[in-house]
Amino acid sequence: MSEFTQRELADKLLACAGESEGVDLTTGEALDTPFIELGYDSLALLQVTGVIKREYGVELSDDAVVEAETPRLLLKMINASLPEPA
């Protein structure tokens, strides 16, 4: 996998933590909106990153996940940690 996309993050958030009312996680505006304003707390993010770790081999510390306040920051961390393709 060369890049983890905003769509993939949105799908994982929906599958793990459910949908927040009136929030479209795939818009450019959502990228810079704090997760708390999108309706996702740190527990939801830790659950999502646990799934991403199992499925993609991306290992992020709990502290790093909590520091990633927006989808853009979390995507940056995930993509920087993706294993190199074989």
FENVEN-V961902 format. One record per backbone hydrogen bond with DSSP energy under -0.5 kcal/mol. CO is the residue of the C=O (numbers start at 0). NH is the residue of the N-H. Records with the same first field share a line. If there is no record, write none. Layout:
CO=NH ; NH
This chain:
2=4
4=8
5=9
6=10
7=11
8=12
9=13
10=14
11=15
12=16 ; 17
13=17
19=22
21=23
22=24
23=26
26=30
27=30 ; 31
28=31
29=32 ; 70
30=71
32=70
33=36 ; 37
34=38 ; 39
35=38
40=44
41=45
42=46
43=47
44=48
45=49
46=50
47=51
48=52
49=53
50=54
51=55 ; 57
52=56
55=82
56=58
57=59
60=64
61=65
62=66
63=67
66=68
68=34
69=73
70=74
71=75
72=76
73=77
74=78
75=79
76=80
77=80 ; 81
78=81
